[in-house]
Amino acid sequence: MNITARMAQAPMSGYQWLIVALCTFMNCLDGFDVMAVAFTGPSVTEEFALSGSEFGLLVSVGLIGMAVGSMLLAPFADLIGRRPLILISLALGTIGMFGAAMAPSVTVMGLFRLVTGIGVGGILASTNVIASEFSNARNRGLAIGIYTAGYGIGATAASLVAKTVVGGDWRIVFYAGGAGTLLALIVIALVLPESVAFLEQRRPGDALERINRTLARMRMESVTEADLDRAAAARSGTGRAGPGWLKELLTPTVLLWLTFITIMFGFYFVNSWTPTLLVEEGLSESAAVTAGMAISIGGTVGSVLYGVAARVRTPRVVLIGFSLLSAAMMVVFIVSTSTLWLGFAVGVVVGALINGCIAGAYTVGPPLYPANVRSVGMGWALGMGRIGAILSPTVAGLLKDAGASATQLYIGAAVVVALCAAVLAGLRRYDPESRPAAPAAKEALATA
């Protein structure tokens, strides 16, 4: 049995949970980055005299960068390692956040938003895979749920900073994001190990020493070169990691892309446009930020809630339920915001459900791919998902300029999210977690 299959069946150690916590910390940067733009939207729009479509484009530039980072940087994680790519991506994110804070014009800000997006895209593609690879089969959904909660934590932090500077200097929000990213770069350089699955597959010169050092911290037995040779021979007989992997997995790959596209369309619409739309519907800027904060708070809870549910039911089935409930509650939210306390309460539920959907997509994706192309597979899924993320604020801006109301925009986004359930139904036959198989075989397939 290979090392990752052993890890799938063994109890999770405190060290493995520490790695999940580090990945969660890095995912906070995504939440802070996206919501930094959303919560400062009214101030940025006023300072640079932006129309709705121009602000939507500014949001989309960062998301385009995330797509580029996920799709172009992710393959290097399978070549040079997850850890080096994360460090490079964190450096790009630091430069981008500080650059946006000092931007003298919207054009310069857009360029630095692109750099930040590229960095965040590279971070997400690698950290999602690491969190999955260091988790056992039973706790993978919970670990990814905790990891995804990082987005809500980061978004809540952004909302708190933004709320303190309402009417003041919006650039403080981006300076805070730059400082957080720089801190992450330092911590990760000192603490995060390389993925055991990557070392087992690629076998660089010091692979055995690094693997056994990490296994010792996880309280697992060490391995020998002969063990690695046997695992490599077993993998070569499966055919899943060969050069024809994309053709073999084309259908589930396309279905996974559609899952990410539909979920991210709704997710980024809710997180990017809510404060701005509510201000234009008559709420004060402070009240709109409060409503956006409710969504962020709910997101922190919802992704963990998804993880708990995924321990009981198949992750894909749980995701179907979350996507349908998200669509319904998005409609309820927008029609309830006239009553602030009710809108806040429903906003928490919306944030919980839509963030749970992201956790679900992150959980369902990695087991579809063998370890030596897992970063590529997830990186491209994340990158394709950014199509929905990019279209969401851009289309919303165009429709808003054409006269669409906040209610109409929310209903349209809800319909897109509901389509995810149909896509997930088609993914059933390809999902290792959904196939009727012996537990050991299922776990080995999910981590091989």
C-alpha positions in Angstrom: 0.0 0.0 0.0 1.4 3.5 -0.9 1.9 6.1 1.8 -1.1 8.3 0.9 -3.3 5.2 1.1 -2.0 4.5 4.5 -2.6 8.1 5.5 -6.2 7.8 4.3 -6.9 5.0 6.7 -4.8 6.1 9.8 -6.2 8.5 12.4 -5.3 12.1 11.9 -2.5 13.5 14.1 -2.2 16.9 15.6 0.5 17.7 13.1 -1.9 17.0 10.2 -4.5 19.3 11.7 -1.7 22.0 12.1 -1.1 21.7 8.3 -4.9 22.1 7.7 -4.8 25.2 10.0 -1.9 26.7 7.9 -3.9 26.1 4.7 -6.9 27.7 6.4 -4.8 30.7 7.3 -3.7 31.1 3.6 -7.3 30.7 2.5 -8.1 33.7 4.7 -6.1 35.8 2.2 -8.6 35.0 -0.6 -11.6 36.1 1.6 -9.8 39.3 2.7 -8.8 40.1 -0.9 -12.2 39.7 -2.5 -14.1 41.4 0.3 -11.5 44.2 0.4 -12.7 45.3 -3.0 -16.4 44.7 -2.2 -16.4 46.6 1.1 -14.4 49.5 -0.3 -16.5 49.5 -3.5 -18.5 52.7 -2.7 -15.4 54.6 -1.7 -13.3 53.4 -4.6 -16.2 54.2 -7.0 -16.5 57.7 -5.6 -12.8 58.5 -5.6 -12.2 57.3 -9.2 -15.7 58.3 -10.5 -16.5 54.7 -11.7 -19.7 53.6 -13.4 -21.3 50.2 -12.4 -19.7 48.4 -15.3 -16.3 50.0 -14.6 -16.4 48.9 -10.9 -17.5 45.4 -12.1 -14.5 45.3 -14.4 -12.2 46.3 -11.5 -13.5 43.3 -9.5 -13.2 41.0 -12.5 -9.5 41.9 -13.1 -8.6 40.3 -9.8 -10.7 37.3 -10.6 -9.0 37.0 -14.0 -5.7 37.0 -12.2 -7.0 34.2 -10.0 -7.9 32.2 -13.1 -4.4 32.8 -14.6 -2.7 31.8 -11.3 -4.8 28.7 -10.9 -4.4 27.5 -14.5 -0.9 28.5 -15.3 0.9 28.3 -12.0 -0.8 25.2 -10.7 1.0 22.8 -13.1 4.3 23.9 -11.5 3.1 22.5 -8.2 3.2 19.0 -9.7 6.7 19.7 -11.0 8.6 21.8 -8.4 6.4 21.0 -5.4 3.4 22.5 -3.6 5.5 24.4 -1.1 7.7 26.3 -3.5 4.8 27.4 -5.6 2.9 28.6 -2.5 5.9 30.8 -1.4 6.1 32.3 -4.9 2.4 33.0 -4.9 2.5 34.6 -1.5 5.2 36.9 -2.6 3.1 38.0 -5.6 0.1 38.5 -3.3 2.1 40.7 -1.0 3.3 42.9 -3.9 -0.2 43.2 -5.3 -1.9 44.2 -2.1 0.6 46.8 -1.2 0.6 48.1 -4.8 -3.2 48.4 -4.8 -3.0 50.4 -1.6 -0.7 52.9 -3.1 -2.3 53.1 -6.6 -2.8 56.7 -7.8 -5.4 55.7 -10.5 -7.9 53.0 -11.2 -5.6 51.7 -14.1 -2.7 51.2 -11.7 -5.0 49.7 -9.1 -6.3 47.3 -11.7 -2.8 46.1 -12.7 -1.9 45.4 -9.0 -5.3 43.7 -8.6 -4.2 41.4 -11.5 -0.9 40.6 -9.7 -2.8 39.9 -6.5 -5.2 37.6 -8.3 -2.4 35.6 -9.8 -0.8 35.1 -6.4 -4.1 34.1 -4.8 -4.9 31.7 -7.7 -1.6 29.9 -7.2 -2.2 29.7 -3.4 -5.6 28.3 -3.7 -4.7 25.6 -6.2 -1.9 24.3 -4.0 -3.3 24.7 -0.5 -6.6 22.9 -1.4 -4.5 20.0 -2.6 -2.3 20.0 0.5 -5.2 20.1 2.9 -6.8 17.2 1.0 -3.6 15.1 0.8 -2.7 15.5 4.5 -6.3 14.4 5.6 -7.5 10.9 6.1 -10.6 9.6 4.2 -13.0 10.0 7.2 -12.0 13.6 8.0 -11.3 14.9 4.5 -14.7 16.7 4.2 -14.3 18.2 7.6 -10.7 19.3 6.9 -11.7 20.9 3.6 -14.7 22.5 5.4 -12.3 24.1 8.0 -10.0 25.1 5.2 -12.8 26.8 3.3 -13.9 28.5 6.5 -10.7 30.6 6.1 -12.4 32.5 3.4 -15.2 33.6 5.7 -12.6 34.5 8.5 -10.6 36.6 6.0 -13.8 38.2 4.6 -15.0 39.0 8.1 -11.6 40.6 9.0 -11.8 42.7 5.8 -15.3 43.8 6.8 -14.2 44.8 10.3 -11.3 46.8 8.9 -13.6 48.4 6.2 -16.2 49.3 8.8 -13.6 51.1 10.9 -12.6 53.3 8.0 -16.1 54.1 6.6 -15.8 57.7 5.6 -12.0 57.6 6.0 -9.1 56.2 3.9 -10.1 53.0 2.1 -6.5 52.3 1.3 -6.0 51.1 4.9 -7.9 47.9 4.0 -5.4 47.0 1.3 -2.4 47.8 3.6 -3.9 45.5 6.2 -4.2 42.7 3.5 -0.6 43.2 2.4 0.6 42.9 6.0 -1.4 39.7 6.5 0.0 38.2 3.2 3.6 39.1 4.2 3.0 37.4 7.6 1.7 34.3 5.9 4.8 34.2 3.6 7.1 34.2 6.7 5.1 31.6 8.6 4.8 29.2 5.7 8.5 29.5 4.8 9.3 28.4 8.4 6.6 25.7 9.1 4.9 24.2 6.1 6.3 20.8 4.8 6.2 19.5 1.3 3.3 17.2 0.4 4.1 13.6 1.1 2.1 12.6 -1.9 4.2 14.8 -4.2 7.5 13.5 -2.7 6.3 9.9 -3.1 5.3 10.5 -6.8 8.2 12.7 -8.0 11.0 11.3 -5.7 13.6 14.1 -5.7 17.0 13.2 -4.3 16.2 13.8 -0.7 12.6 12.4 -0.9 13.0 9.5 1.5 14.5 11.7 4.2 11.8 14.4 3.9 9.0 11.8 3.8 10.2 10.0 6.9 10.7 13.3 8.7 7.1 14.3 8.0 5.8 10.8 8.8 7.6 10.9 12.2 5.8 14.2 13.0 2.5 12.4 12.0 3.4 9.5 14.3 3.5 7.0 11.4 6.1 4.3 10.7 9.0 5.3 8.4 9.4 3.8 4.9 12.4 2.5 2.9 13.4 3.0 -0.7 12.1 -0.5 -1.4 8.7 0.6 -0.1 8.7 3.6 -2.5 9.8 1.3 -5.4 6.9 -1.1 -4.7 4.4 1.8 -4.5 5.7 3.2 -7.8 5.4 -0.2 -9.5 1.8 -0.6 -8.2 0.9 2.9 -9.6 2.4 2.1 -13.0 0.0 -0.8 -13.2 -3.2 1.2 -12.6 -2.9 3.5 -15.7 -4.5 6.4 -13.9 -1.3 8.4 -13.7 -0.2 7.9 -17.2 -0.1 10.4 -20.1 -3.6 9.6 -21.2 -5.1 10.7 -17.9 -7.0 13.7 -19.3 -8.7 11.7 -22.0 -9.7 9.1 -19.4 -11.0 11.7 -17.0 -12.4 14.1 -19.6 -16.1 13.8 -18.7 -15.7 14.1 -14.9 -13.2 17.0 -15.5 -15.8 18.9 -17.6 -18.5 18.2 -15.0 -16.2 19.4 -12.2 -15.5 22.6 -14.2 -19.2 23.2 -14.5 -19.6 22.6 -10.8 -17.1 25.3 -10.0 -18.4 27.7 -12.6 -22.0 27.6 -11.3 -21.0 27.8 -7.7 -18.4 30.5 -8.1 -20.9 32.6 -10.2 -23.3 32.8 -7.2 -20.5 32.9 -4.6 -18.7 35.9 -6.1 -21.9 37.7 -7.0 -23.0 37.5 -3.3 -19.6 38.5 -1.9 -18.7 41.2 -4.5 -21.9 43.1 -5.2 -24.0 42.9 -2.0 -22.7 46.1 -0.2 -22.8 48.2 -3.4 -26.3 47.0 -4.4 -27.8 47.5 -0.9 -26.4 51.1 -0.8 -28.2 51.8 -4.1 -31.4 50.2 -2.8 -31.5 52.8 -0.1 -29.5 51.4 2.9 -26.7 53.4 4.4 -23.1 52.4 3.7 -22.7 51.3 7.2 -25.8 49.1 7.1 -24.8 47.6 3.8 -21.3 46.7 5.2 -23.1 45.1 8.1 -25.3 43.0 5.8 -22.1 42.0 3.9 -20.5 41.1 7.2 -23.4 38.8 8.0 -22.7 36.8 4.9 -19.0 36.6 5.8 -19.8 35.4 9.4 -22.2 32.8 8.0 -19.6 31.6 5.6 -17.2 30.8 8.4 -19.8 28.6 10.0 -21.2 27.1 6.8 -18.1 25.5 5.5 -17.4 23.7 8.7 -21.1 22.7 8.8 -20.6 21.2 5.3 -17.6 19.3 6.6 -19.5 17.8 9.5 -22.4 16.8 7.2 -19.9 15.2 4.8 -18.7 12.8 7.5 -22.2 11.3 7.6 -23.3 11.5 3.9 -21.4 11.3 0.6 -19.8 14.8 0.0 -21.3 15.0 -3.5 -24.8 14.4 -2.1 -24.3 17.0 0.7 -23.2 19.5 -2.0 -26.4 19.0 -4.0 -28.4 19.9 -0.9 -26.3 22.9 -0.2 -26.6 24.3 -3.7 -30.4 24.0 -3.8 -30.8 25.6 -0.4 -28.3 28.4 -1.3 -30.4 29.3 -4.4 -33.6 29.5 -2.3 -32.1 31.6 0.5 -30.4 34.0 -1.9 -33.9 35.0 -3.1 -35.2 35.2 0.5 -32.2 37.4 1.5 -32.7 40.1 -1.1 -36.4 40.5 -0.4 -35.8 40.7 3.4 -33.1 43.4 3.6 -35.6 46.2 4.1 -35.9 44.9 7.7 -32.3 45.1 8.8 -32.3 42.5 11.6 -34.1 40.0 9.3 -31.8 40.7 6.4 -28.8 40.2 8.7 -30.2 36.9 10.0 -30.9 35.6 6.5 -27.5 36.9 5.3 -25.8 34.6 7.8 -27.7 31.6 6.4 -26.9 32.6 2.8 -23.2 33.0 3.7 -23.2 29.6 5.4 -24.8 27.8 2.5 -22.8 29.4 -0.3 -19.5 28.9 1.5 -20.5 25.3 2.2 -20.9 24.9 -1.6 -17.3 26.1 -2.1 -16.2 23.6 0.6 -18.1 20.9 -1.2 -16.5 21.6 -4.6 -13.0 21.6 -3.0 -13.9 18.2 -1.4 -15.4 16.5 -4.4 -12.6 17.5 -6.8 -9.2 16.1 -5.5 -10.2 12.4 -5.3 -11.0 12.5 -9.0 -7.3 12.8 -9.9 -4.1 10.8 -9.3 -1.5 12.6 -7.1 1.0 13.5 -9.8 -1.6 15.5 -11.7 -3.9 16.5 -8.8 -2.6 20.1 -8.7 -3.1 20.4 -12.5 -6.6 19.0 -12.2 -7.7 21.2 -9.3 -5.8 24.2 -10.7 -7.7 24.0 -14.0 -11.0 23.4 -12.2 -10.4 26.5 -10.0 -9.3 28.4 -13.1 -12.4 27.4 -15.1 -14.5 28.2 -12.1 -13.2 31.7 -12.3 -15.1 32.0 -15.5 -18.2 32.1 -13.4 -16.5 34.4 -10.9 -15.5 36.8 -13.6 -18.8 36.7 -15.4 -20.7 37.3 -12.2 -19.6 40.8 -11.3 -19.2 41.9 -14.9 -22.7 40.7 -16.0 -24.2 42.2 -12.9 -22.6 45.5 -13.6 -23.9 45.5 -17.2 -27.4 44.5 -16.2 -27.4 47.1 -13.4 -26.4 49.8 -15.8 -29.3 48.6 -18.0 -31.8 49.1 -15.2 -32.0 45.7 -13.5 -32.9 45.9 -9.8 -31.0 44.2 -7.0 -33.9 41.6 -6.6 -33.7 40.7 -10.3 -29.9 40.3 -10.1 -30.1 38.1 -7.0 -32.8 35.8 -8.6 -30.7 35.4 -11.7 -27.7 34.4 -9.7 -29.8 32.0 -7.7 -30.9 30.2 -10.8 -27.2 29.7 -11.8 -26.4 28.2 -8.4 -29.4 25.8 -8.6 -28.0 24.4 -11.9 -25.1 23.0 -9.9 -27.3 20.3 -8.5 -28.0 18.8 -12.0 -24.3 18.8 -12.8 -23.5 17.0 -9.6 -26.1 14.3 -10.4 -24.2 13.6 -13.6 -20.9 13.3 -11.7 -22.1 10.4 -9.6 -20.7 7.5 -11.7 -17.2 9.1 -11.7 -17.0 10.0 -8.0 -14.9 7.5 -6.0 -16.8 8.5 -2.8 -20.1 7.6 -4.5 -19.2 4.2 -5.9 -20.2 1.1 -4.1 -16.8 -0.3 -3.1 -15.1 -1.8 -0.1 -13.9 1.0 2.3 -10.2 0.1 1.8 -10.5 0.1 -2.0 -12.4 3.4 -1.9 -9.8 5.1 0.2 -6.9 3.8 -1.9 -8.6 5.0 -5.1 -9.3 8.4 -3.6 -5.6 8.9 -2.7 -3.7 6.9 -5.2 
